[in-house]
């Protein structure tokens, strides 16, 4: 059995714990929070598929239609995660100062549409391209895997360019998850060059999820605190008007 399954099992535990905390909390409905929740769900699905793939490959010891389908779904989950992560970076670094509500909503809505189109096209390409399976060491390789890697690199390159473009208005703490993913991705690529069966992308994703959570947690608390103050101010004004009557 591929020993990276132990990393996936650990990631599953942390993913479930984070999902429970996030969906139990009362957080503002923002684009960043929506993207973060989507990232959590996609990451969770990817972990489940990775664990099942390893288990089925070890149990059956042969390439079956189920194994082929699961490998494609896993690749599609990686595509969905990197596209959503790039969308999160775009939304986080988007400069909303001195802009009307329409000028803020329109570009973000356009970015979502482009992301959906990119996912559909990239998924079709991933399904068409061949995937080879090594059942001895339990790992996959081939053109479809290479395409996902190159596509992910393209998304990260876009994120870096957009970040440098907005460096004057960029909060360094908000960029921490992005840099963590880049460093983790480079480290993982180096390890895979020596050991192809060492797949740590799921573990890297889960680690980045926690960094995003702690980044957003402070923002959400500040937003809820401000909303509470606004609500209290409105109550004071309302009571003052009633007393005058």
C-alpha positions in Angstrom: 0.0 0.0 0.0 1.1 3.6 -0.8 2.2 4.9 2.6 0.9 8.4 1.7 -2.5 7.1 2.6 -1.6 7.8 6.2 -1.2 11.5 5.3 -4.6 11.4 3.7 -6.2 9.8 6.8 -4.7 12.4 9.0 -5.9 15.1 6.6 -9.4 13.6 6.7 -9.4 14.0 10.5 -8.3 17.6 10.3 -10.7 18.4 7.4 -13.7 17.0 9.3 -12.8 19.0 12.4 -12.4 22.2 10.4 -15.7 21.7 8.5 -17.5 21.2 11.8 -16.0 24.4 13.3 -16.6 26.5 10.2 -20.2 25.4 9.4 -21.2 25.7 13.1 -19.9 29.2 13.4 -22.0 32.2 12.6 -19.9 34.0 9.9 -20.8 36.9 7.5 -22.0 36.0 4.0 -19.1 37.3 1.9 -17.4 36.1 -1.3 -14.3 35.1 0.7 -16.3 33.0 3.1 -18.3 31.3 0.3 -15.1 30.5 -1.6 -13.5 29.1 1.6 -16.5 26.8 2.3 -16.3 25.6 -1.3 -12.6 24.9 -0.8 -13.3 22.9 2.3 -15.9 20.7 0.6 -13.8 20.1 -2.5 -10.8 19.2 -0.2 -12.9 16.8 1.8 -14.2 15.1 -1.4 -10.6 14.8 -2.7 -9.5 13.2 0.6 -12.3 10.6 0.5 -11.6 9.7 -3.1 -7.8 9.4 -2.5 -8.4 7.0 0.5 -10.9 4.9 -1.4 -8.6 4.7 -4.5 -5.8 3.4 -2.4 -8.0 0.9 -0.6 -9.6 -0.4 -3.8 -6.3 -0.6 -5.6 -4.8 -2.7 -2.8 -7.8 -4.9 -2.4 -8.6 -5.7 -6.0 -5.0 -5.5 -7.3 -6.2 -4.9 -10.8 -7.3 -1.9 -12.9 -11.2 -1.8 -12.9 -13.7 0.7 -14.4 -14.4 1.9 -10.8 -10.7 2.7 -10.3 -10.5 4.5 -13.6 -13.5 6.7 -12.8 -12.2 7.5 -9.3 -8.9 8.6 -10.7 -10.6 11.0 -13.1 -12.9 12.4 -10.3 -9.8 12.9 -8.1 -8.1 14.9 -10.9 -11.2 16.9 -11.4 -11.3 17.7 -7.6 -7.8 19.0 -7.8 -8.8 21.2 -10.7 -11.8 22.5 -8.8 -9.7 23.2 -5.8 -7.0 25.2 -7.6 -9.5 27.2 -9.6 -11.6 28.0 -6.5 -8.4 28.9 -4.6 -7.3 31.2 -7.4 -10.8 32.8 -7.2 -10.4 33.2 -3.5 -7.0 35.0 -4.0 -8.6 37.3 -6.6 -11.5 38.1 -4.3 -9.2 38.7 -1.3 -6.8 41.0 -3.2 -9.6 42.8 -5.1 -9.3 46.5 -4.3 -12.8 47.7 -3.3 -11.8 51.2 -2.2 -13.4 54.2 -4.0 -15.6 51.8 -6.0 -19.4 51.6 -6.3 -21.3 48.4 -5.4 -21.8 47.7 -9.1 -18.1 48.1 -9.9 -17.3 45.6 -7.2 -20.0 43.0 -8.0 -19.6 43.0 -11.8 -15.8 42.0 -12.0 -16.3 39.3 -9.3 -19.3 37.9 -11.1 -17.3 37.8 -14.3 -14.5 36.0 -12.5 -16.9 33.3 -11.2 -18.3 32.7 -14.8 -14.7 32.4 -16.2 -13.8 30.0 -13.4 -16.8 27.8 -14.2 -15.9 27.7 -17.9 -12.3 26.9 -17.1 -13.3 24.1 -14.9 -15.6 22.6 -17.5 -13.0 22.8 -20.3 -10.1 21.5 -18.1 -12.3 18.7 -16.8 -13.1 17.6 -20.4 -9.4 17.6 -21.3 -8.6 15.6 -18.2 -11.2 13.0 -19.1 -9.9 12.7 -22.7 -6.2 12.4 -21.9 -4.9 9.0 -20.8 -3.9 8.0 -17.3 -1.5 5.2 -16.4 -1.7 3.3 -13.2 1.0 1.7 -11.2 -0.8 -0.8 -8.9 2.4 -2.0 -7.3 3.3 1.3 -5.7 -0.3 2.7 -6.0 0.1 5.9 -8.0 -1.0 7.3 -11.3 1.0 9.1 -14.1 0.6 10.1 -17.7 -0.6 13.1 -19.9 -3.8 13.8 -17.8 -1.6 14.1 -14.6 0.8 16.4 -16.4 -2.0 18.5 -17.7 -3.4 19.0 -14.2 0.1 20.0 -12.9 0.6 22.5 -15.8 -2.9 23.9 -15.3 -2.2 24.4 -11.6 1.1 26.1 -12.3 -0.8 28.5 -14.6 -3.3 29.3 -11.9 -0.5 30.0 -9.4 1.3 32.2 -12.0 -1.9 34.2 -12.5 -2.3 34.6 -8.7 1.3 35.8 -8.3 0.9 38.3 -11.1 -2.3 39.6 -9.7 -0.8 39.9 -6.3 2.2 41.9 -7.5 -0.1 44.1 -9.5 -1.9 45.0 -6.3 1.1 45.0 -3.9 0.4 48.5 -2.7 -3.1 47.6 -1.4 -2.2 44.0 -0.4 -2.3 42.9 3.2 0.6 40.5 3.7 -1.4 38.3 6.2 -4.0 37.7 3.5 -1.3 36.4 1.1 0.2 34.0 3.7 -2.0 31.0 2.5 -1.0 31.6 -1.1 2.7 31.6 -0.3 2.3 28.5 1.9 0.7 26.7 -1.1 3.5 27.7 -3.4 6.2 26.6 -1.0 4.3 23.4 -0.2 3.8 22.7 -3.9 7.5 23.2 -4.7 8.5 21.0 -1.8 6.0 18.3 -2.9 7.3 18.5 -6.5 10.9 18.0 -5.4 9.9 14.9 -3.3 7.8 13.4 -6.1 10.8 13.8 -8.5 12.7 11.3 -6.2 9.6 9.2 -5.2 6.7 9.4 -7.7 4.3 7.6 -5.3 4.7 10.3 -2.6 1.5 12.3 -3.2 1.2 15.1 -0.6 -1.1 17.5 -2.4 -4.0 16.6 -0.2 -2.0 17.3 3.0 -0.8 20.6 1.5 -4.4 21.6 0.7 -5.5 20.8 4.2 -2.7 22.8 5.8 -3.6 25.8 3.6 -7.2 25.5 4.6 -6.2 26.1 8.2 -4.2 29.1 7.3 -7.1 30.6 5.4 -9.4 29.9 8.3 -7.2 31.8 10.8 -6.9 34.6 8.3 -10.6 34.9 7.8 -11.5 34.3 11.4 -10.0 37.7 12.5 -11.8 39.4 9.6 -15.1 37.7 10.5 -14.9 38.6 14.2 -14.1 42.3 13.3 -17.1 42.3 10.8 -19.5 40.8 13.4 -18.2 43.3 16.0 -18.8 46.2 13.7 -22.3 45.0 12.7 -23.1 44.6 16.4 -22.0 48.2 17.1 -24.0 49.5 14.1 -27.1 47.6 15.4 -26.6 49.0 18.9 -26.2 52.6 17.5 -29.5 52.1 15.6 -31.2 51.0 18.7 -30.0 54.0 20.6 -31.2 56.4 17.8 -34.6 54.6 17.7 -35.0 54.9 21.5 -34.0 58.6 21.4 -36.7 59.3 18.7 -39.3 57.4 20.7 -38.5 59.4 23.9 -38.8 62.7 22.0 -42.3 61.7 20.8 
